[in-house]
């Protein structure tokens, strides 16, 4: 593999969008090597905004399909980092 792709997902409203987002992530579970999720939490409140960071593995075509399906979900913002491992 000559490329490493990291996807950052900002879930703007976890209560509304977490279900659809989780369904897509589960569908492409074999393409996800590492998954880190976090949101602000205090004794009084749990933030509606959350973040998920994914390190992808496997075939680039699967990565593209995952990104396309995530982009179809309203209420989330996606950022992608691509690292060239040949440099």
C-alpha positions in Angstrom: 0.0 0.0 0.0 1.5 3.3 -1.1 -1.1 5.5 0.6 -2.6 6.1 4.0 -6.0 7.7 4.3 -7.5 9.3 7.4 -11.1 10.5 7.5 -12.3 13.0 10.1 -16.0 13.1 10.7 -17.7 16.0 12.6 -21.2 14.8 13.6 -23.1 18.1 14.1 -26.0 16.5 15.9 -25.2 13.1 17.4 -28.8 12.5 18.4 -30.1 12.9 14.8 -27.2 11.6 12.8 -25.4 8.9 14.9 -27.7 6.1 13.7 -27.1 6.6 10.0 -23.4 7.3 10.5 -23.0 4.1 12.5 -24.9 2.1 9.9 -22.4 3.2 7.2 -19.4 2.6 9.4 -20.6 -0.9 10.2 -21.1 -1.6 6.5 -17.5 -0.7 5.8 -16.0 -2.2 9.1 -13.5 -4.3 7.2 -12.0 -1.1 5.7 -11.5 0.6 9.1 -8.3 -0.2 10.8 -8.6 2.3 13.6 -11.6 4.3 14.9 -11.5 7.0 17.5 -14.6 8.8 18.6 -15.0 11.6 21.1 -17.4 14.3 22.3 -17.5 16.8 25.1 -18.9 15.4 28.3 -19.4 17.0 31.7 -21.4 16.0 34.8 -24.3 18.2 33.6 -24.4 17.8 29.8 -23.4 15.6 27.0 -22.5 17.5 23.8 -24.7 16.9 20.7 -21.6 17.5 18.6 -19.1 14.7 18.2 -16.0 13.7 16.2 -14.9 10.4 14.7 -11.4 9.7 13.2 -10.9 6.7 10.9 -7.7 5.1 9.7 -8.6 3.1 6.6 -7.2 -0.2 5.4 -7.8 -2.4 2.4 -8.8 -1.3 -1.1 -8.9 2.3 -2.2 -12.2 1.6 -4.1 -13.8 0.7 -0.8 -12.5 3.8 0.8 -14.1 5.9 -1.9 -17.4 4.1 -1.5 -17.3 4.7 2.3 -16.6 8.4 1.8 -19.4 8.7 -0.8 -21.9 7.1 1.5 -20.8 9.3 4.4 -21.2 12.4 2.2 -24.8 11.5 1.5 -25.6 11.9 5.2 -26.9 15.3 6.1 -25.6 16.8 9.3 -22.0 15.6 9.2 -18.9 17.3 7.9 -16.0 15.2 6.5 -12.3 16.0 6.1 -9.8 13.7 4.5 -6.0 13.4 4.8 -4.0 11.4 2.3 -0.4 10.5 3.1 1.9 9.3 0.3 4.0 6.5 1.9 6.4 6.4 -1.1 8.0 9.7 -0.1 
